[in-house]
C-alpha cells in the first residue's frame, strides 16, 4: 500500500467532518431526482484494516454538497472493515468489504441498507452481466504469512443476494471486465488473465500477459487493456484483441520501485489513465509507445476520471488518519480537495 501526505499549496480546501458542510442543490433540481444520491461522485474509503472504519463519501456533481460518511449518516451504523469497491447495478449499489467478507447492498438513491451478500472470501471487485446476475473476484485466503490459496470468482444472484457458484481462477484476482459474453479476470499474483464464458460460467482460456496484471479497461475500438507488473520487473500496458484473445501490443514502462496501481479511461474511451511508480500517467489509445513523463507526480492510492468532463480524482492519505480526495484538471493542474476518510481507494461516477 502507498502513503502520501496532503500538500497545503492546493488551490481550494474544504475541511471534512462527519456532517454536511455545504449547502445542497437547488430544491427544483432535487424534485426531479429519484433520490438525493442519484447523481454524484462516490468515494470508497478502505478504512483502517482490522477496524469497522470503512466508509463511502459523497460529492454532488456541482460540488456544493459533500458528505464524508454517507453510509453511517444514513444507516446510523458502521459500514464494515476494508471497503474495496462500490458497484451500481439497477436500483442498488453494492459495496465489497474485504475483511468483513461481505457485500453490503444499499438503495442507489437513498443509500439505505437493503440487504447483504454473505459467504464470500475477501471480495474485491464486481461486474454485472445484467440486473439479476453479477460476478465478484475473491482472494479467498489470508494468514500471518500473507494471502494464500487459489483465487476465485463467485457468481451472484442479485434477486436473492446469494452466491450460486464459484469459479477457480488464478492467484489474487483483482480487476474484471465484461465484454461480448466473456468475463476477463486479472490474476494479480500470476501472469494471466482468465477468460470465463458467462453462458457456462466456466474458464475457457487463459491469456499470458506478463507479471502481475491488476486492472483492465475497454477502449473505443473494443480492445482490452491490461495494466501489469512493477515489483520485480518493469510494468507495462498490454492490449488484447478479444476477437481472438491474442495480446496485440505491449507498452513497456521503465523499471519502477513500486507496483502498477489502477487503470481507467476517459468518457470517450480514447485515452487511458493509470498509476505507476508514484505518479499518474495518461496515454492515448492510438499511441505507439508508453508515456515517459507523468501527468501528475503524486503517489495516489486511488484514481478516478469523471466521464463527463475528464476531471481527475486522486485519493491520498495514510493508514490510520483521514485521507484526501484531490481534483485535477485534465492538464494536471490542481482544482480543489476534500478531506474524506481513511485510505480513499476509488471513485465511482453517476
ChimeraX attribute file (.defattr): number of C-alpha atoms within 10 A of each C-alpha:
attribute: neighborCount
match mode: 1-to-1
recipient: residues
	/A:1	9
	/A:2	16
	/A:3	14
	/A:4	18
	/A:5	13
	/A:6	15
	/A:7	6
	/A:8	8
	/A:9	8
	/A:10	14
	/A:11	10
	/A:12	14
	/A:13	15
	/A:14	14
	/A:15	12
	/A:16	20
	/A:17	16
	/A:18	14
	/A:19	12
	/A:20	17
	/A:21	15
	/A:22	12
	/A:23	10
	/A:24	15
	/A:25	15
	/A:26	9
	/A:27	8
	/A:28	8
	/A:29	8
	/A:30	14
	/A:31	10
	/A:32	9
	/A:33	12
	/A:34	13
	/A:35	14
	/A:36	17
	/A:37	20
	/A:38	17
	/A:39	17
	/A:40	19
	/A:41	22
	/A:42	22
	/A:43	29
	/A:44	29
	/A:45	30
	/A:46	26
	/A:47	29
	/A:48	20
	/A:49	17
	/A:50	11
	/A:51	13
	/A:52	18
	/A:53	21
	/A:54	27
	/A:55	28
	/A:56	28
	/A:57	24
	/A:58	25
	/A:59	20
	/A:60	19
	/A:61	14
	/A:62	10
	/A:63	15
	/A:64	14
	/A:65	16
	/A:66	27
	/A:67	23
	/A:68	27
	/A:69	25
	/A:70	25
	/A:71	22
	/A:72	19
	/A:73	16
	/A:74	12
	/A:75	13
	/A:76	10
	/A:77	10
	/A:78	15
	/A:79	23
	/A:80	24
	/A:81	23
	/A:82	28
	/A:83	34
	/A:84	23
	/A:85	24
	/A:86	24
	/A:87	18
	/A:88	19
	/A:89	20
	/A:90	12
	/A:91	13
	/A:92	20
	/A:93	21
	/A:94	24
	/A:95	27
	/A:96	32
	/A:97	26
	/A:98	25
	/A:99	19
	/A:100	22
	/A:101	22
	/A:102	22
	/A:103	29
	/A:104	22
	/A:105	23
	/A:106	21
	/A:107	20
	/A:108	23
	/A:109	16
	/A:110	17
	/A:111	22
	/A:112	19
	/A:113	18
	/A:114	12
	/A:115	15
	/A:116	16
	/A:117	20
	/A:118	14
	/A:119	12
	/A:120	24
	/A:121	21
	/A:122	25
	/A:123	29
	/A:124	27
	/A:125	23
	/A:126	28
	/A:127	18
	/A:128	20
	/A:129	17
	/A:130	10
	/A:131	13
	/A:132	14
	/A:133	18
	/A:134	18
	/A:135	26
	/A:136	26
	/A:137	31
	/A:138	28
	/A:139	25
	/A:140	21
	/A:141	14
	/A:142	13
	/A:143	7
	/A:144	6
	/A:145	6
	/A:146	7
	/A:147	16
	/A:148	14
	/A:149	12
	/A:150	16
	/A:151	26
	/A:152	23
	/A:153	28
	/A:154	24
	/A:155	21
	/A:156	21
	/A:157	17
	/A:158	20
	/A:159	9
	/A:160	12
	/A:161	17
	/A:162	16
	/A:163	19
	/A:164	11
	/A:165	12
	/A:166	19
	/A:167	15
	/A:168	16
	/A:169	24
	/A:170	23
	/A:171	23
	/A:172	26
	/A:173	33
	/A:174	26
	/A:175	26
	/A:176	25
	/A:177	21
	/A:178	19
	/A:179	14
	/A:180	10
	/A:181	11
	/A:182	19
	/A:183	22
	/A:184	24
	/A:185	30
	/A:186	31
	/A:187	29
	/A:188	24
	/A:189	18
	/A:190	19
	/A:191	21
	/A:192	24
	/A:193	30
	/A:194	24
	/A:195	24
	/A:196	22
	/A:197	16
	/A:198	19
	/A:199	8
	/A:200	8
	/A:201	18
	/A:202	16
	/A:203	17
	/A:204	11
	/A:205	14
	/A:206	17
	/A:207	17
	/A:208	15
	/A:209	25
	/A:210	20
	/A:211	22
	/A:212	30
	/A:213	31
	/A:214	27
	/A:215	27
	/A:216	26
	/A:217	21
	/A:218	21
	/A:219	19
	/A:220	13
	/A:221	11
	/A:222	15
	/A:223	18
	/A:224	21
	/A:225	25
	/A:226	25
	/A:227	31
	/A:228	32
	/A:229	29
	/A:230	23
	/A:231	16
	/A:232	13
	/A:233	17
	/A:234	19
	/A:235	28
	/A:236	25
	/A:237	26
	/A:238	20
	/A:239	24
	/A:240	21
	/A:241	15
	/A:242	18
	/A:243	9
	/A:244	7
	/A:245	17
	/A:246	13
	/A:247	18
	/A:248	13
	/A:249	15
	/A:250	19
	/A:251	15
	/A:252	16
	/A:253	20
	/A:254	15
	/A:255	16
	/A:256	17
	/A:257	14
	/A:258	18
	/A:259	23
	/A:260	27
	/A:261	27
	/A:262	23
	/A:263	26
	/A:264	22
	/A:265	26
	/A:266	22
	/A:267	15
	/A:268	11
	/A:269	17
	/A:270	15
	/A:271	17
	/A:272	20
	/A:273	20
	/A:274	22
	/A:275	27
	/A:276	27
	/A:277	23
	/A:278	21
	/A:279	17
	/A:280	24
	/A:281	19
	/A:282	21
	/A:283	18
	/A:284	16
	/A:285	18
	/A:286	9
	/A:287	10
	/A:288	11
	/A:289	15
	/A:290	17
	/A:291	16
	/A:292	9
	/A:293	11
	/A:294	18
	/A:295	19
	/A:296	20
	/A:297	14
	/A:298	17
	/A:299	22
	/A:300	28
	/A:301	23
	/A:302	24
	/A:303	25
	/A:304	26
	/A:305	23
	/A:306	18
	/A:307	15
	/A:308	11
	/A:309	11
	/A:310	17
	/A:311	18
	/A:312	25
	/A:313	26
	/A:314	25
	/A:315	30
	/A:316	27
	/A:317	26
	/A:318	21
	/A:319	17
	/A:320	13
	/A:321	13
	/A:322	20
	/A:323	27
	/A:324	28
	/A:325	27
	/A:326	23
	/A:327	22
	/A:328	18
	/A:329	14
	/A:330	16
	/A:331	11
	/A:332	16
	/A:333	14
	/A:334	19
	/A:335	16
	/A:336	16
	/A:337	22
	/A:338	23
	/A:339	24
	/A:340	32
	/A:341	31
	/A:342	26
	/A:343	33
	/A:344	33
	/A:345	25
	/A:346	24
	/A:347	25
	/A:348	18
	/A:349	16
	/A:350	14
